[in-house]
Amino acid sequence: MTNASKDLWADPTGTFLALKEAEPVYSLFGLDSALPGSPPAINTPVNAPPMGYHNREGIHDLTKYDWANFIEFANSHYRKK
């Protein structure tokens, strides 16, 4: 999930907390989250599967920074072992 620091109507903190509430469901399937206990700092992505989150500086938009984080997460998640 992603947000922007000035995109307050999207509720960046609530988005992060929703991910945290989903952790027990993931753990039922043996998938441990790498999310920290509280929202990470702006521009400090957590791209470790099974759950990813970043909150970048800026307004509501879809930026090159966002895409770079989506791709990093996907590469980590779908990398063949």
C-alpha positions, 0 to 999 in steps of 0.5 A: 500500500502507498500514500503521500504525506500531503494526501491526508484524505487518503489517511496514511496512518489509517492505511498503515494500521489496516495493514497491521490489522491484516498481519494475523491473517497472513500469519495463519498461512505462515507468512510473517510481516516485516512491517514495523510497529508504527508507520515508517518515516516519510520516504522509508519504504518497507518492501519486504513481502508479504506486505509492503508500505510506503508513504512518500513526500508529496501530494496525491499522485502516482510518481516514478518513486511509487513505481520504483517501490512497486517494482522492488516489492514485486521483484522480491515477492515473485523472485524465483527461488 
